[in-house]
Amino acid sequence: MGILESLVERRIREAMARGEFDNLPGAGKPIPDLDRPEDELAWIKRWMKREGIDLSRELAELTPEQRTRLMHDLRGR
């Protein structure tokens, strides 16, 4: 285990000992959508929704070639 990992593990143990993880919101409840497979861009979709970012107009104006290139770039291929 590296130095950073050791530090992180120690901080987690100390926080647990202080009870900082007790009574967190959602404790004892199932994690939403845990059983649903997630696409690789789901995190950015949730962030955009939370931040009120809507690119639907801009995306609708893309040509098929631009859409293909965008998806290619987003997937890093």
Order of alpha helices (4+ residues) and beta strands (2+ residues): alpha-alpha-alpha-alpha
